[in-house]
Each structure stands twice: as structure tokens, then as C-alpha cells.
Amino acid sequence: MTQITSSKPLITVVGAASKQGRSVAESLLDSGRYRVRALTRRHDSEAAQSLSRKGAEIVTAPLQAGMQAELTVAMHGSAGAFLMTPPIVRVPPADTEFTIGREMADAALGAGVEHVVFSGLENVEARTGGTKWAPHFTDKARIEDHIRGLPIRSSFVYLAFFYTNFLEYYVPQRGNDGLTFAIYLPPEVPVPFCDPLTAAGPAVREIFDHSEKYASKSLPVIGEILTAQEMVDTFVRVTGQPAHYASAYSREELLHHFPSFAADEPLVRELIGMVEYAVEYGYYARERDLTWSRDIDTGALTWETFLRRADWKGDLRTFAS
Ligand SMILES: NC(=O)c1ccc[n+]([C@@H]2O[C@H](COP(=O)([O-])OP(=O)(O)OC[C@H]3O[C@@H](n4cnc5c(N)ncnc54)[C@H](OP(=O)(O)O)[C@@H]3O)[C@@H](O)[C@H]2O)c1
């Protein structure tokens, strides 16, 4: 277990039981250079208990709007904070993700935190002139804008698409001719992916290790840039199982492969806006450094090494805490 001593800076990790949060908390603890306060709704979850065994202090604090006072208390005494927003069920015109993010940031300021690292994404609204609707990107960019206006040091990590999406949300279907990967991307367009469970931590730890150097920086976190067809081909090669790609890029294709999505029109609109944005404009703005995360984390998982490590054969996996 990591030795807790008060001489080490304390970092509060918001959403510590999330895939990203777990990675960040574990990387900070494993370094032996930080104390970690892990914020979660459920202190008795497996994820929380695992972090506790590694030396984290577990504090109950829900990620929801209207909790700024509680978050301020929860972050008290922290030198740094990793902030993330959970997946939000979007019911327009509610602005829940932005509100949660703004309140978390204001709480960090109120608690006297010196440096916040926020898990953000590009501003799709601005980059597309309002033609694509992907509020879970744009709202993070609006939170980033808010944080940049605060008198607090800040840095931003932009995680690529998660490999885990195919394990927990877009699971391949088994048929007579093998697995069908219905993928929300066209077959030949290279897009960035990462493993949130292992990639977020090294990036955020690097930033806290060199706090001044990374002040005001927005940094992509990438494991590999590859096409949907390459993902399927790699899966076949690694697992030896027959599998083929099917497009779920258009609305009709998406609803054909995932009919249950039809019950949630904002989700469908958002998914389509997101993938059209990524394909037509690029997931990252042109000026981003696409090599940084792989330079500072040379063990960053490619899709192939992710598959081998996870020993994933196409089954449904859950990463719930
Ligand atoms: N999927 C992708 O390809 C992708 C790519 C880039 C960025 N992102 C962003 O990543 C974020 C999600 O990160 P993740 O996948 O690491 O999270 P996750 O594993 O889904 O976990 C989210 C955590 O937030 C807490 N939570 C969930 N729903 C909540 C609610 N309604 N109220 C309060 N707390 C809630 C839960 O922790 P407790 O139970 O402990 O409270 C949960 O462990 C989203 O903002 C998403 O937009 C996703």
C-alpha cells in the first residue's frame, strides 16, 4: 500500500470510480508522489474499495448540479484536482453538463486548489459553425472557457474515442458468419482512440508532475489513430475469430443496428452530430499535438495491445464501479 504522508501534495480526483478517474487516481498513487482523495457517490463500490486499499481517501460527493458547496468542502486542502463530467442523459434545453462542470471548477477555486486538470473536448459548435450538434463536446469546451477565466492554474486533457465503447456500448453481434462490428464510423477514415482505463492516468500525472510547464495547455490523449476497418481486421488477427465491419454511420444504419436508441432522439442526434463532426472536421483541431501523450507514456495501448491485455473476444463487458 502507498504510504500516506502529509508532505505529499493532495490531489482530489472527481469521478474517481469512472474509467478515467480510476486511471488518474491509480497513476497518482502508484507514483508514490501524491496523496489522493477520491470522490464518488458510493464509498462501498468495488472501485472505491480498491482505491482505498491503495491508500486513497474516499469521500462521498455526487457529480450533480447544485452540489458546489459540498464539492468545495470535499476539495479542501487539495493542491490539485482532476475534474471530469459523467455521461449525462441529455434532455434539452437543460444544460446539466455545463452546470456540473462550472460548479466543480468554482468549487476548486473556492477550496483554494492551485491547479485543476479538466477532461475536456473540442468545441464542435465553434469548429463547425453550428452545423453539427455534439453538446457533450461543446459543453466541455464551454467549461474549459469558464475555467480559463478563473484565477487558477488549469490544464486540459482531451481523450480520444474510447476502445471500451465496443465492449460496453456497441458490442459486436454474433451470427452464423462470425461477429458483426456495427461501427459508428465509415470504414476507411482514420480516427483517434485510447484506453481510458490506462491512458488518462499517465497524462494527468505528467501534468501534475510539471505543473508550470503545462499551465493553460490543452492536450490530446491518444493510444492509436486507426480506421474502423483496421480495428476489425486487428480483432480477427488477434482473436482468430471471424468478424466483419458494418456501417452504423448514418441515422438509418445506426437505428438498424441499435434499434433501442430510437427511444432517445437527443442521443441519436448527438451521436450523429459527433461522428459527422469527427469525420468531416477531424476529432481534434488542427493545432493539437497528436504525439504528446504517446511520447510521455510510451506504454500507451494500441488497439492490438488493448485487445491482448483485455483478452476480449467480443463479449459484453461492464466497467461500472
Ligand atoms: N466514450 C468515449 O469515447 C469518450 C471519449 C472522450 C470523452 N468521453 C467523456 O468521458 C466522460 C465519461 O467518462 P468515463 O467513461 O470514464 O465515465 P464512466 O466510466 O462512465 O463513469 C462515470 C462515473 O461518474 C459517476 N456518475 C455516473 N453517472 C452519474 C450521475 N448521473 N450522477 C452522478 N455521478 C454519476 C459514477 O461514479 P460514482 O458511481 O462513483 O459516483 C461513474 O463511475 C463523459 O463526459 C464523456 O463525454 C467519452
The ligand as an SDF file (V2000), in Angstrom:
LIG
                    3D

 48 52  0  0  0  0  0  0  0  0999 V2000
  -16.7910    7.1940  -24.6650 N   0  0  0  0  0  0  0  0  0  0  0  0
  -15.9150    7.9230  -25.3340 C   0  0  0  0  0  0  0  0  0  0  0  0
  -15.4690    7.5460  -26.4330 O   0  0  0  0  0  0  0  0  0  0  0  0
  -15.4300    9.2270  -24.7520 C   0  0  0  0  0  0  0  0  0  0  0  0
  -14.3420    9.8830  -25.3300 C   0  0  0  0  0  0  0  0  0  0  0  0
  -13.8900   11.0900  -24.7740 C   0  0  0  0  0  0  0  0  0  0  0  0
  -14.5310   11.6070  -23.6620 C   0  0  0  0  0  0  0  0  0  0  0  0
  -15.6060   10.9500  -23.1270 N   0  0  0  0  0  0  0  0  0  0  0  0
  -16.2750   11.5470  -21.9340 C   0  0  0  0  0  0  0  0  0  0  0  0
  -15.9040   10.7840  -20.8050 O   0  0  0  0  0  0  0  0  0  0  0  0
  -16.8670   11.0220  -19.7730 C   0  0  0  0  0  0  0  0  0  0  0  0
  -17.2070    9.7100  -19.1310 C   0  0  0  0  0  0  0  0  0  0  0  0
  -16.0150    9.1880  -18.5830 O   0  0  0  0  0  0  0  0  0  0  0  0
  -15.9100    7.6670  -18.1970 P   0  0  0  0  0  0  0  0  0  0  0  0
  -16.3900    6.8460  -19.3690 O   0  0  0  0  0  0  0  0  0  0  0  0
  -14.5690    7.4750  -17.6450 O   0  0  0  0  0  0  0  0  0  0  0  0
  -17.0270    7.5780  -17.0840 O   0  0  0  0  0  0  0  0  0  0  0  0
  -17.7250    6.2200  -16.5980 P   0  0  0  0  0  0  0  0  0  0  0  0
  -16.7330    5.1360  -16.5250 O   0  0  0  0  0  0  0  0  0  0  0  0
  -18.9800    6.0250  -17.3730 O   0  0  0  0  0  0  0  0  0  0  0  0
  -18.0880    6.5970  -15.1170 O   0  0  0  0  0  0  0  0  0  0  0  0
  -18.8310    7.7480  -14.7940 C   0  0  0  0  0  0  0  0  0  0  0  0
  -18.7830    7.9100  -13.2860 C   0  0  0  0  0  0  0  0  0  0  0  0
  -19.4980    9.0920  -12.9470 O   0  0  0  0  0  0  0  0  0  0  0  0
  -20.3300    8.8010  -11.8700 C   0  0  0  0  0  0  0  0  0  0  0  0
  -21.6750    9.0070  -12.3860 N   0  0  0  0  0  0  0  0  0  0  0  0
  -22.2560    8.4330  -13.4030 C   0  0  0  0  0  0  0  0  0  0  0  0
  -23.4890    8.9100  -13.6020 N   0  0  0  0  0  0  0  0  0  0  0  0
  -23.6900    9.8050  -12.6770 C   0  0  0  0  0  0  0  0  0  0  0  0
  -24.7620   10.6420  -12.3430 C   0  0  0  0  0  0  0  0  0  0  0  0
  -25.8900   10.6450  -13.0560 N   0  0  0  0  0  0  0  0  0  0  0  0
  -24.6330   11.4310  -11.2880 N   0  0  0  0  0  0  0  0  0  0  0  0
  -23.5170   11.4330  -10.5880 C   0  0  0  0  0  0  0  0  0  0  0  0
  -22.4410   10.6760  -10.8710 N   0  0  0  0  0  0  0  0  0  0  0  0
  -22.5310    9.8670  -11.9070 C   0  0  0  0  0  0  0  0  0  0  0  0
  -20.1440    7.3770  -11.4350 C   0  0  0  0  0  0  0  0  0  0  0  0
  -19.2900    7.3280  -10.3280 O   0  0  0  0  0  0  0  0  0  0  0  0
  -19.8620    7.0110   -8.8640 P   0  0  0  0  0  0  0  0  0  0  0  0
  -20.8820    5.9250   -9.0040 O   0  0  0  0  0  0  0  0  0  0  0  0
  -18.6740    6.6330   -8.0930 O   0  0  0  0  0  0  0  0  0  0  0  0
  -20.4310    8.2890   -8.3590 O   0  0  0  0  0  0  0  0  0  0  0  0
  -19.4120    6.7290  -12.5920 C   0  0  0  0  0  0  0  0  0  0  0  0
  -18.4210    5.8680  -12.1550 O   0  0  0  0  0  0  0  0  0  0  0  0
  -18.0810   11.6850  -20.4220 C   0  0  0  0  0  0  0  0  0  0  0  0
  -18.0870   13.0410  -20.0850 O   0  0  0  0  0  0  0  0  0  0  0  0
  -17.7800   11.5020  -21.9190 C   0  0  0  0  0  0  0  0  0  0  0  0
  -18.3390   12.5550  -22.6970 O   0  0  0  0  0  0  0  0  0  0  0  0
  -16.0440    9.7630  -23.6150 C   0  0  0  0  0  0  0  0  0  0  0  0
  1  2  1  0
  2  3  2  0
  2  4  1  0
  4  5  1  0
  4 48  2  0
  5  6  2  0
  6  7  1  0
  7  8  2  0
  8  9  1  0
  8 48  1  0
  9 10  1  0
  9 46  1  0
 10 11  1  0
 11 12  1  0
 11 44  1  0
 12 13  1  0
 13 14  1  0
 14 15  2  0
 14 16  1  0
 14 17  1  0
 17 18  1  0
 18 19  2  0
 18 20  1  0
 18 21  1  0
 21 22  1  0
 22 23  1  0
 23 24  1  0
 23 42  1  0
 24 25  1  0
 25 26  1  0
 25 36  1  0
 26 27  1  0
 26 35  1  0
 27 28  2  0
 28 29  1  0
 29 30  1  0
 29 35  2  0
 30 31  1  0
 30 32  2  0
 32 33  1  0
 33 34  2  0
 34 35  1  0
 36 37  1  0
 36 42  1  0
 37 38  1  0
 38 39  2  0
 38 40  1  0
 38 41  1  0
 42 43  1  0
 44 45  1  0
 44 46  1  0
 46 47  1  0
M  CHG  2   8   1  16  -1
M  END
$$$$
